Amino acid sequence: MTPVQEALAQPGEVLFFEDFERGARQWEIPGSMIFTQEYAFEGSYSQTFAQVTHGGDAYTFPFPVVPGQTYYLHVAYMTLGGGGYIGIDLFDRSLQKVGEQWLMGDGGYAATLKKFDYNVSNKNPENLGGWKVYTQSYTVPDQVYFIRIKTQDWDMGLPNDKNQGVFFDNIEWSTGPEPSFLKKNRQYVIFR
């Protein structure tokens, strides 16, 4: 195996972007992921799921990161009542999994860093059925050289026995605190 070359990413550099317009080519394990045209933040497609689960459902291919560097996960998210989650798996130099971190979700799992607006503590119906862009920073721990992004429609938070629907679009992992996909002379509400 070739050693990992460490080089700090440049400010505003996008290391991963998925808008679901070109199929599942960036997803190593698609799980029950569905590309739907029913709802989309931009373009024609977004990601949803055929089942509810826990522990992750759809996983991207791993990609390199630099230990100690701060990155930002940006995502457009919408729920119709279910509880979605997006996080990362952490890998060492030899691509052995060494941990995970759920970055955003419905608040049913305490170790998640950020709650979506519609969550187990706030079930205001005004937060249903509309796209919102969320950002969460994350500093990569020592000895972590690769990550992969994972998404799911969670089965243990919000009541979701009927798979009420969660949708992800424009997933971005970058070094910039502002989503690059919003730099198009448009106005969106961003929740931090």
Phi and psi in degrees as GROMACS dihedral restraints (atoms count N, CA, C in turn):
[ dihedral_restraints ]
;  ai    aj    ak    al  type     phi  dphi    fc
    3     4     5     6     1   -75.6    20    10
    4     5     6     7     1   134.8    20    10
    6     7     8     9     1   -62.8    20    10
    7     8     9    10     1   150.9    20    10
    9    10    11    12     1   -77.3    20    10
   10    11    12    13     1   128.4    20    10
   12    13    14    15     1   -92.1    20    10
   13    14    15    16     1   124.4    20    10
   15    16    17    18     1   -90.7    20    10
   16    17    18    19     1   125.9    20    10
   18    19    20    21     1  -147.6    20    10
   19    20    21    22     1   123.9    20    10
   21    22    23    24     1   -62.3    20    10
   22    23    24    25     1   135.1    20    10
   24    25    26    27     1   -69.9    20    10
   25    26    27    28     1   150.8    20    10
   27    28    29    30     1   -77.3    20    10
   28    29    30    31     1   152.5    20    10
   30    31    32    33     1   -56.7    20    10
   31    32    33    34     1   132.3    20    10
   33    34    35    36     1    79.7    20    10
   34    35    36    37     1     6.3    20    10
   36    37    38    39     1   -74.8    20    10
   37    38    39    40     1   132.0    20    10
   39    40    41    42     1   -94.9    20    10
   40    41    42    43     1   118.8    20    10
   42    43    44    45     1   -94.2    20    10
   43    44    45    46     1   -24.6    20    10
   45    46    47    48     1  -149.3    20    10
   46    47    48    49     1   136.5    20    10
   48    49    50    51     1  -145.9    20    10
   49    50    51    52     1   133.8    20    10
   51    52    53    54     1  -137.6    20    10
   52    53    54    55     1   119.1    20    10
   54    55    56    57     1  -114.0    20    10
   55    56    57    58     1     4.7    20    10
   57    58    59    60     1    64.2    20    10
   58    59    60    61     1    22.7    20    10
   60    61    62    63     1   -94.9    20    10
   61    62    63    64     1    -9.8    20    10
   63    64    65    66     1  -125.4    20    10
   64    65    66    67     1    29.5    20    10
   66    67    68    69     1    80.6    20    10
   67    68    69    70     1  -165.7    20    10
   69    70    71    72     1   -97.5    20    10
   70    71    72    73     1    27.3    20    10
   72    73    74    75     1   -63.8    20    10
   73    74    75    76     1   -20.8    20    10
   75    76    77    78     1   -97.1    20    10
   76    77    78    79     1     4.1    20    10
   78    79    80    81     1  -111.3    20    10
   79    80    81    82     1   110.4    20    10
   81    82    83    84     1   -67.0    20    10
   82    83    84    85     1   -42.1    20    10
   84    85    86    87     1  -125.5    20    10
   85    86    87    88     1   101.5    20    10
   87    88    89    90     1   -75.1    20    10
   88    89    90    91     1   -18.5    20    10
   90    91    92    93     1    55.4    20    10
   91    92    93    94     1  -135.0    20    10
   93    94    95    96     1   -95.4    20    10
   94    95    96    97     1    18.3    20    10
   96    97    98    99     1   -58.2    20    10
   97    98    99   100     1   138.4    20    10
   99   100   101   102     1  -126.8    20    10
  100   101   102   103     1   135.6    20    10
  102   103   104   105     1   -87.7    20    10
  103   104   105   106     1   114.6    20    10
  105   106   107   108     1  -110.2    20    10
  106   107   108   109     1   145.1    20    10
  108   109   110   111     1  -100.0    20    10
  109   110   111   112     1    -0.2    20    10
  111   112   113   114     1   -64.6    20    10
  112   113   114   115     1   -39.7    20    10
  114   115   116   117     1  -139.2    20    10
  115   116   117   118     1   140.2    20    10
  117   118   119   120     1  -150.9    20    10
  118   119   120   121     1   139.9    20    10
  120   121   122   123     1   -70.7    20    10
  121   122   123   124     1   -48.4    20    10
  123   124   125   126     1  -140.6    20    10
  124   125   126   127     1   157.7    20    10
  126   127   128   129     1    73.5    20    10
  127   128   129   130     1  -148.6    20    10
  129   130   131   132     1  -112.9    20    10
  130   131   132   133     1   -17.3    20    10
  132   133   134   135     1  -129.2    20    10
  133   134   135   136     1   155.0    20    10
  135   136   137   138     1  -140.6    20    10
  136   137   138   139     1   174.9    20    10
  138   139   140   141     1  -100.9    20    10
  139   140   141   142     1   133.1    20    10
  141   142   143   144     1  -139.7    20    10
  142   143   144   145     1  -171.1    20    10
  144   145   146   147     1  -136.2    20    10
  145   146   147   148     1   150.8    20    10
  147   148   149   150     1   -86.8    20    10
  148   149   150   151     1    -9.6    20    10
  150   151   152   153     1  -147.4    20    10
  151   152   153   154     1   164.6    20    10
  153   154   155   156     1  -103.0    20    10
  154   155   156   157     1   145.7    20    10
  156   157   158   159     1  -157.6    20    10
  157   158   159   160     1  -173.9    20    10
  159   160   161   162     1  -142.3    20    10
  160   161   162   163     1   159.8    20    10
  162   163   164   165     1    86.5    20    10
  163   164   165   166     1    -0.4    20    10
  165   166   167   168     1   107.4    20    10
  166   167   168   169     1   147.3    20    10
  168   169   170   171     1  -126.8    20    10
  169   170   171   172     1   -52.4    20    10
  171   172   173   174     1  -113.3    20    10
  172   173   174   175     1   135.7    20    10
  174   175   176   177     1  -130.0    20    10
  175   176   177   178     1   131.5    20    10
  177   178   179   180     1   -74.3    20    10
  178   179   180   181     1   170.4    20    10
  180   181   182   183     1   -69.4    20    10
  181   182   183   184     1   146.0    20    10
  183   184   185   186     1   -63.1    20    10
  184   185   186   187     1   148.3    20    10
  186   187   188   189     1  -139.3    20    10
  187   188   189   190     1   155.9    20    10
  189   190   191   192     1   -74.9    20    10
  190   191   192   193     1   146.5    20    10
  192   193   194   195     1  -137.8    20    10
  193   194   195   196     1   171.3    20    10
  195   196   197   198     1  -113.0    20    10
  196   197   198   199     1   124.7    20    10
  198   199   200   201     1   -55.9    20    10
  199   200   201   202     1   136.5    20    10
  201   202   203   204     1    87.7    20    10
  202   203   204   205     1   -12.5    20    10
  204   205   206   207     1   -86.8    20    10
  205   206   207   208     1   143.9    20    10
  207   208   209   210     1   -92.5    20    10
  208   209   210   211     1   131.1    20    10
  210   211   212   213     1  -121.4    20    10
  211   212   213   214     1   172.2    20    10
  213   214   215   216     1  -131.8    20    10
  214   215   216   217     1   132.0    20    10
  216   217   218   219     1   -99.6    20    10
  217   218   219   220     1   123.1    20    10
  219   220   221   222     1  -115.8    20    10
  220   221   222   223     1   140.4    20    10
  222   223   224   225     1  -155.0    20    10
  223   224   225   226     1   142.8    20    10
  225   226   227   228     1   -92.6    20    10
  226   227   228   229     1   130.3    20    10
  228   229   230   231     1  -137.2    20    10
  229   230   231   232     1   143.8    20    10
  231   232   233   234     1  -144.8    20    10
  232   233   234   235     1   142.3    20    10
  234   235   236   237     1  -127.4    20    10
  235   236   237   238     1   148.8    20    10
  237   238   239   240     1  -104.2    20    10
  238   239   240   241     1     7.7    20    10
  240   241   242   243     1   139.8    20    10
  241   242   243   244     1   -16.5    20    10
  243   244   245   246     1   -84.0    20    10
  244   245   246   247     1   176.5    20    10
  246   247   248   249     1  -115.4    20    10
  247   248   249   250     1   108.4    20    10
  249   250   251   252     1   -93.3    20    10
  250   251   252   253     1   159.2    20    10
  252   253   254   255     1  -139.7    20    10
  253   254   255   256     1   145.9    20    10
  255   256   257   258     1  -137.9    20    10
  256   257   258   259     1   133.5    20    10
  258   259   260   261     1  -155.2    20    10
  259   260   261   262     1  -166.1    20    10
  261   262   263   264     1  -136.2    20    10
  262   263   264   265     1   148.2    20    10
  264   265   266   267     1   -98.7    20    10
  265   266   267   268     1   143.2    20    10
  267   268   269   270     1  -109.5    20    10
  268   269   270   271     1   136.1    20    10
  270   271   272   273     1  -129.6    20    10
  271   272   273   274     1   148.6    20    10
  273   274   275   276     1   -84.8    20    10
  274   275   276   277     1  -171.0    20    10
  276   277   278   279     1   -58.8    20    10
  277   278   279   280     1   -32.1    20    10
  279   280   281   282     1   -95.4    20    10
  280   281   282   283     1    16.3    20    10
  282   283   284   285     1    63.4    20    10
  283   284   285   286     1    30.5    20    10
  285   286   287   288     1   -90.5    20    10
  286   287   288   289     1   130.9    20    10
  288   289   290   291     1   -66.6    20    10
  289   290   291   292     1   129.9    20    10
  291   292   293   294     1  -120.4    20    10
  292   293   294   295     1     0.7    20    10
  294   295   296   297     1   166.8    20    10
  295   296   297   298     1  -175.4    20    10
  297   298   299   300     1  -150.8    20    10
  298   299   300   301     1   162.1    20    10
  300   301   302   303     1  -148.6    20    10
  301   302   303   304     1   120.6    20    10
  303   304   305   306     1   -83.6    20    10
  304   305   306   307     1   120.1    20    10
  306   307   308   309     1   -90.2    20    10
  307   308   309   310     1   -36.7    20    10
  309   310   311   312     1  -144.2    20    10
  310   311   312   313     1   145.7    20    10
  312   313   314   315     1  -174.9    20    10
  313   314   315   316     1  -168.3    20    10
  315   316   317   318     1   -85.2    20    10
  316   317   318   319     1     4.1    20    10
  318   319   320   321     1    87.2    20    10
  319   320   321   322     1    -1.2    20    10
  321   322   323   324     1   -76.9    20    10
  322   323   324   325     1   -15.1    20    10
  324   325   326   327     1  -114.2    20    10
  325   326   327   328     1   116.8    20    10
  327   328   329   330     1   -63.5    20    10
  328   329   330   331     1   -27.5    20    10
  330   331   332   333     1   -82.7    20    10
  331   332   333   334     1     5.3    20    10
  333   334   335   336     1   -75.3    20    10
  334   335   336   337     1   138.2    20    10
  336   337   338   339     1   -75.8    20    10
  337   338   339   340     1   -31.9    20    10
  339   340   341   342     1  -140.8    20    10
  340   341   342   343     1   141.3    20    10
  342   343   344   345     1   -96.1    20    10
  343   344   345   346     1   140.0    20    10
  345   346   347   348     1   -67.5    20    10
  346   347   348   349     1   159.8    20    10
  348   349   350   351     1   -59.4    20    10
  349   350   351   352     1   -42.5    20    10
  351   352   353   354     1   -90.3    20    10
  352   353   354   355     1   113.7    20    10
  354   355   356   357     1  -149.7    20    10
  355   356   357   358     1  -176.9    20    10
  357   358   359   360     1   -63.4    20    10
  358   359   360   361     1   -22.9    20    10
  360   361   362   363     1   -98.3    20    10
  361   362   363   364     1   -14.9    20    10
  363   364   365   366     1  -139.3    20    10
  364   365   366   367     1    98.3    20    10
  366   367   368   369     1  -106.5    20    10
  367   368   369   370     1    40.4    20    10
  369   370   371   372     1   -67.3    20    10
  370   371   372   373     1   120.2    20    10
  372   373   374   375     1   -62.5    20    10
  373   374   375   376     1   -16.2    20    10
  375   376   377   378     1   -65.1    20    10
  376   377   378   379     1   -18.4    20    10
  378   379   380   381     1   -91.9    20    10
  379   380   381   382     1     6.7    20    10
  381   382   383   384     1   -96.4    20    10
  382   383   384   385     1   145.8    20    10
  384   385   386   387     1    72.6    20    10
  385   386   387   388     1    15.9    20    10
  387   388   389   390     1  -132.5    20    10
  388   389   390   391     1   140.4    20    10
  390   391   392   393     1   -73.1    20    10
  391   392   393   394     1   138.0    20    10
  393   394   395   396     1  -136.2    20    10
  394   395   396   397     1   146.8    20    10
  396   397   398   399     1  -100.4    20    10
  397   398   399   400     1   129.7    20    10
  399   400   401   402     1  -119.7    20    10
  400   401   402   403     1   149.3    20    10
  402   403   404   405     1  -133.3    20    10
  403   404   405   406     1   137.5    20    10
  405   406   407   408     1  -138.5    20    10
  406   407   408   409     1   128.2    20    10
  408   409   410   411     1   -83.3    20    10
  409   410   411   412     1   156.9    20    10
  411   412   413   414     1  -155.5    20    10
  412   413   414   415     1   126.9    20    10
  414   415   416   417     1   -96.9    20    10
  415   416   417   418     1   123.2    20    10
  417   418   419   420     1   -68.5    20    10
  418   419   420   421     1   129.1    20    10
  420   421   422   423     1   -68.4    20    10
  421   422   423   424     1   162.6    20    10
  423   424   425   426     1   -57.3    20    10
  424   425   426   427     1   148.3    20    10
  426   427   428   429     1    69.0    20    10
  427   428   429   430     1    11.9    20    10
  429   430   431   432     1  -108.6    20    10
  430   431   432   433     1   122.7    20    10
  432   433   434   435     1  -120.7    20    10
  433   434   435   436     1   -10.3    20    10
  435   436   437   438     1  -142.3    20    10
  436   437   438   439     1   150.3    20    10
  438   439   440   441     1  -134.5    20    10
  439   440   441   442     1   164.6    20    10
  441   442   443   444     1  -137.6    20    10
  442   443   444   445     1   146.2    20    10
  444   445   446   447     1   -89.0    20    10
  445   446   447   448     1   141.2    20    10
  447   448   449   450     1  -133.3    20    10
  448   449   450   451     1   146.5    20    10
  450   451   452   453     1  -132.1    20    10
  451   452   453   454     1   160.3    20    10
  453   454   455   456     1  -165.3    20    10
  454   455   456   457     1   160.1    20    10
  456   457   458   459     1  -102.8    20    10
  457   458   459   460     1   106.7    20    10
  459   460   461   462     1   -78.0    20    10
  460   461   462   463     1   144.4    20    10
  462   463   464   465     1  -101.7    20    10
  463   464   465   466     1     6.9    20    10
  465   466   467   468     1  -125.6    20    10
  466   467   468   469     1     2.3    20    10
  468   469   470   471     1  -104.5    20    10
  469   470   471   472     1  -101.9    20    10
  471   472   473   474     1   -63.3    20    10
  472   473   474   475     1   148.9    20    10
  474   475   476   477     1   -56.2    20    10
  475   476   477   478     1   118.7    20    10
  477   478   479   480     1  -143.2    20    10
  478   479   480   481     1    28.2    20    10
  480   481   482   483     1   -66.7    20    10
  481   482   483   484     1   -19.0    20    10
  483   484   485   486     1  -104.0    20    10
  484   485   486   487     1    14.4    20    10
  486   487   488   489     1    48.3    20    10
  487   488   489   490     1    69.3    20    10
  489   490   491   492     1   -71.3    20    10
  490   491   492   493     1   -10.0    20    10
  492   493   494   495     1   101.3    20    10
  493   494   495   496     1   122.5    20    10
  495   496   497   498     1  -128.2    20    10
  496   497   498   499     1   150.0    20    10
  498   499   500   501     1  -138.5    20    10
  499   500   501   502     1   133.6    20    10
  501   502   503   504     1  -117.7    20    10
  502   503   504   505     1   144.3    20    10
  504   505   506   507     1  -151.6    20    10
  505   506   507   508     1   158.4    20    10
  507   508   509   510     1    46.9    20    10
  508   509   510   511     1    58.3    20    10
  510   511   512   513     1   -79.0    20    10
  511   512   513   514     1   124.4    20    10
  513   514   515   516     1  -132.8    20    10
  514   515   516   517     1   133.1    20    10
  516   517   518   519     1  -116.4    20    10
  517   518   519   520     1   117.5    20    10
  519   520   521   522     1  -148.5    20    10
  520   521   522   523     1   177.4    20    10
  522   523   524   525     1   -95.9    20    10
  523   524   525   526     1     0.9    20    10
  525   526   527   528     1  -100.9    20    10
  526   527   528   529     1   137.4    20    10
  528   529   530   531     1   -72.3    20    10
  529   530   531   532     1   -11.7    20    10
  531   532   533   534     1  -112.2    20    10
  532   533   534   535     1   136.4    20    10
  534   535   536   537     1   -63.0    20    10
  535   536   537   538     1   130.0    20    10
  537   538   539   540     1   -66.0    20    10
  538   539   540   541     1   -27.9    20    10
  540   541   542   543     1   -73.6    20    10
  541   542   543   544     1    -6.3    20    10
  543   544   545   546     1   -96.4    20    10
  544   545   546   547     1     0.4    20    10
  546   547   548   549     1   -88.1    20    10
  547   548   549   550     1    53.9    20    10
  549   550   551   552     1  -130.7    20    10
  550   551   552   553     1    34.4    20    10
  552   553   554   555     1    56.9    20    10
  553   554   555   556     1    36.6    20    10
  555   556   557   558     1  -121.0    20    10
  556   557   558   559     1   162.1    20    10
  558   559   560   561     1  -116.4    20    10
  559   560   561   562     1   129.7    20    10
  561   562   563   564     1  -134.9    20    10
  562   563   564   565     1   160.2    20    10
  564   565   566   567     1   -90.4    20    10
  565   566   567   568     1   126.2    20    10
  567   568   569   570     1  -112.2    20    10
  568   569   570   571     1   130.4    20    10
  570   571   572   573     1  -111.5    20    10
  571   572   573   574     1   126.6    20    10
